[in-house]
Amino acid sequence: MGTQQYDIAIIGGGPVGATLALALRGSKLKVCVLEARPANTASKDARALALSYGSRLLLARLGIWDALQDISNIRTIHISQKQSFGRTMLHAEELNVPELGYVLPYPALQDALTDALQHTLSPSPSPASGRGKRDSAGEGSGKLQFITGASVTQLQGELDHAVIGYQQDGVEHTLHTRLAVVADGGKLLAQQYPPEVHDYGQSALITHITCSAPQADTAFERFTPQGPLALLPFKVGYELVWTAPHQRAQEMLPWNDARFLHELQQHFGDRVGEFLTAGKRTCFPLGLRRAPQQTPMPHTVLLGNAAQTMHPVAGQGFNMGLRDAWELAQEILDAAPEALGTEAMLAAYRSQRRTDREAGIRFTDGLVRLFSNDLPLVSAGRAAALTALDCLPFVKKFVAKRMMFGANG
Ligand SMILES: Cc1cc2nc3c(=O)[nH]c(=O)nc-3n(C[C@H](O)[C@H](O)[C@H](O)COP(=O)(O)OP(=O)(O)OC[C@H]3O[C@@H](n4cnc5c(N)ncnc54)[C@H](O)[C@@H]3O)c2cc1C
């Protein structure tokens, strides 16, 4: 078999890579998605995602929104600081939107995107294994292939194309593409092009909790010197994101439920009544990882977490990755056929994303640094700022709009 040729090869069929593939449906381009997970394996990722109203609009344009199951709404966000008087409330109606955001489990989003990809695919046998792991769909005169169990091991940018090496069932494959999109979460090129890393010294412990007085459609963000704590409304309880120094988070994992709920009560207070139950706990180390270049080599672009991995404090990660995918799709669809993957096209994409990307990273990083300390003067300033924000509708609207739609509006 000769080397396979594609217009676009997307490395990673996670939420961002899958979104890009869906945004290119119906084009005349030959596209493949290479996903390391084997076919029909559900993601076991325990995190819940808060999606912004802006992300809802993009997912609706892609025809995905109605397929998402198990979603809870956020209509109010209550922001406070531990051991201080300052607080701010954001309400959907003040901002003229039906909801500020939505909460859903990562696997629910992943499954809906994968189903949508497969919906238009008709199986064709894999030349490598003959076991149908390579599904393809033809729309227009273009073609989309979703290649599962395919772990990319090499990527090289050449003068007029990129070369990708991947393994499937222990067999090595090579393909050529005019544009390689790295949406793998950030590992493949990390050694070759090390990201700028800032370790906040924090991990997020996540779990589902129930309580005696849940407040409908209300999310809570509470800043503490240990790090922020978020309660995201989901079903009858909340998805908890409890940030703590790495070692402390590891110590908290094996606590029995009674101890865990007691410590949570001390930490958060009684705004939602008594904490009653806690589910399985998982821990994620947090940090800022920022690729210095979104297009590090010819015919290659980084997307989503591969381009920037952020602290979840402002719930910006996937929301930003979705905007990356959407705007890259627009650049691709607008490009003349001969311009696909060229430096001119990549420069246009970089320029389109610069403001939103920089603003999102600065905003998230600034929040973590500003709020994760207990210096008395800083704490008093923060309390005053939260109260002032509550009294300044224009500023509040500006901040909320940035969080919902990004800096490009
Ligand atoms: C605790 C926590 C809470 C969060 N909360 C929020 C939130 O509320 N809102 C929000 O917007 N964001 C949130 N995020 C961030 C969000 O999870 C990420 O931004 C998002 O998952 C990025 O998607 P992605 O597709 O870029 O990468 P990933 O989700 O990492 O997906 C990468 C995909 O690539 C595949 N892959 C990896 N390597 C290879 C390879 N070599 N070859 C082929 N395939 C490969 C993987 O199997 C995977 O399917 C949170 C993150 C954490 C840790």
The ligand as a Tripos MOL2 file, in Angstrom:
@<TRIPOS>MOLECULE
LIG
   53    58     1     0     0
SMALL
NO_CHARGES

@<TRIPOS>ATOM
      1 C1        -10.4510   19.2870   36.6090 C.3       1 LIG1
      2 C2        -10.7060   19.9640   35.2990 C.ar      1 LIG1
      3 C3        -11.8700   20.6740   35.1060 C.ar      1 LIG1
      4 C4        -12.1010   21.3290   33.8900 C.ar      1 LIG1
      5 N1        -13.2460   22.0530   33.7560 N.ar      1 LIG1
      6 C5        -13.4710   22.7160   32.6120 C.ar      1 LIG1
      7 C6        -14.6540   23.4840   32.4510 C.ar      1 LIG1
      8 O1        -15.4720   23.5860   33.3690 O.2       1 LIG1
      9 N2        -14.8680   24.1180   31.2700 N.ar      1 LIG1
     10 C7        -13.9700   24.0410   30.2440 C.ar      1 LIG1
     11 O2        -14.2130   24.6590   29.1810 O.2       1 LIG1
     12 N3        -12.8420   23.3180   30.3550 N.ar      1 LIG1
     13 C8        -12.5640   22.6640   31.5060 C.ar      1 LIG1
     14 N4        -11.4380   21.9160   31.6300 N.ar      1 LIG1
     15 C9        -10.5140   21.8390   30.4750 C.3       1 LIG1
     16 C10       -10.9880   20.8290   29.4150 C.3       1 LIG1
     17 O3        -11.1280   19.5520   29.9970 O.3       1 LIG1
     18 C11        -9.9870   20.7750   28.2710 C.3       1 LIG1
     19 O4         -9.7620   22.0780   27.8030 O.3       1 LIG1
     20 C12       -10.4820   19.9080   27.1140 C.3       1 LIG1
     21 O5        -10.6440   18.5780   27.5240 O.3       1 LIG1
     22 C13        -9.4820   19.9760   25.9630 C.3       1 LIG1
     23 O6         -9.8970   19.1400   24.9120 O.3       1 LIG1
     24 P1         -8.8570   18.6210   23.8290 P.3       1 LIG1
     25 O7         -9.6740   17.8780   22.8110 O.co2     1 LIG1
     26 O8         -7.9660   19.7160   23.3930 O.co2     1 LIG1
     27 O9         -7.8880   17.6050   24.6260 O.3       1 LIG1
     28 P2         -8.2270   16.2510   25.3860 P.3       1 LIG1
     29 O10        -9.5230   16.3570   26.0970 O.co2     1 LIG1
     30 O11        -7.0040   15.9460   26.1830 O.co2     1 LIG1
     31 O12        -8.3670   15.1510   24.2290 O.3       1 LIG1
     32 C14        -7.2220   14.6950   23.5090 C.3       1 LIG1
     33 C15        -7.6100   13.4720   22.6660 C.3       1 LIG1
     34 O13        -6.4610   13.0860   21.8930 O.3       1 LIG1
     35 C16        -6.2570   11.6700   22.0030 C.3       1 LIG1
     36 N5         -4.8040   11.4450   21.8740 N.ar      1 LIG1
     37 C17        -3.8460   11.7790   22.7790 C.ar      1 LIG1
     38 N6         -2.6330   11.4530   22.3010 N.ar      1 LIG1
     39 C18        -2.8300   10.9260   21.0650 C.ar      1 LIG1
     40 C19        -1.9440   10.3920   20.0530 C.ar      1 LIG1
     41 N7         -0.6150   10.3780   20.2310 N.pl3     1 LIG1
     42 N8         -2.4790    9.9130   18.9130 N.ar      1 LIG1
     43 C20        -3.8310    9.9410   18.7090 C.ar      1 LIG1
     44 N9         -4.7220   10.4180   19.6420 N.ar      1 LIG1
     45 C21        -4.2140   10.9100   20.7830 C.ar      1 LIG1
     46 C22        -6.8040   11.3150   23.3900 C.3       1 LIG1
     47 O14        -7.1670    9.9450   23.4560 O.3       1 LIG1
     48 C23        -8.0070   12.2580   23.4950 C.3       1 LIG1
     49 O15        -9.1700   11.6660   22.9330 O.3       1 LIG1
     50 C24       -11.1580   21.2580   32.8260 C.ar      1 LIG1
     51 C25        -9.9880   20.5200   33.0190 C.ar      1 LIG1
     52 C26        -9.7590   19.8900   34.2380 C.ar      1 LIG1
     53 C27        -8.4840   19.1050   34.4140 C.3       1 LIG1
@<TRIPOS>BOND
     1     1     2 1
     2     2     3 ar
     3     2    52 ar
     4     3     4 ar
     5     4     5 ar
     6     4    50 ar
     7     5     6 ar
     8     6     7 ar
     9     6    13 1
    10     7     8 2
    11     7     9 ar
    12     9    10 ar
    13    10    11 2
    14    10    12 ar
    15    12    13 ar
    16    13    14 ar
    17    14    15 1
    18    14    50 ar
    19    15    16 1
    20    16    17 1
    21    16    18 1
    22    18    19 1
    23    18    20 1
    24    20    21 1
    25    20    22 1
    26    22    23 1
    27    23    24 1
    28    24    25 2
    29    24    26 1
    30    24    27 1
    31    27    28 1
    32    28    29 2
    33    28    30 1
    34    28    31 1
    35    31    32 1
    36    32    33 1
    37    33    34 1
    38    33    48 1
    39    34    35 1
    40    35    36 1
    41    35    46 1
    42    36    37 ar
    43    36    45 ar
    44    37    38 ar
    45    38    39 ar
    46    39    40 ar
    47    39    45 ar
    48    40    41 1
    49    40    42 ar
    50    42    43 ar
    51    43    44 ar
    52    44    45 ar
    53    46    47 1
    54    46    48 1
    55    48    49 1
    56    50    51 ar
    57    51    52 ar
    58    52    53 1
@<TRIPOS>SUBSTRUCTURE
     1 LIG1         1 GROUP 0 **** ****
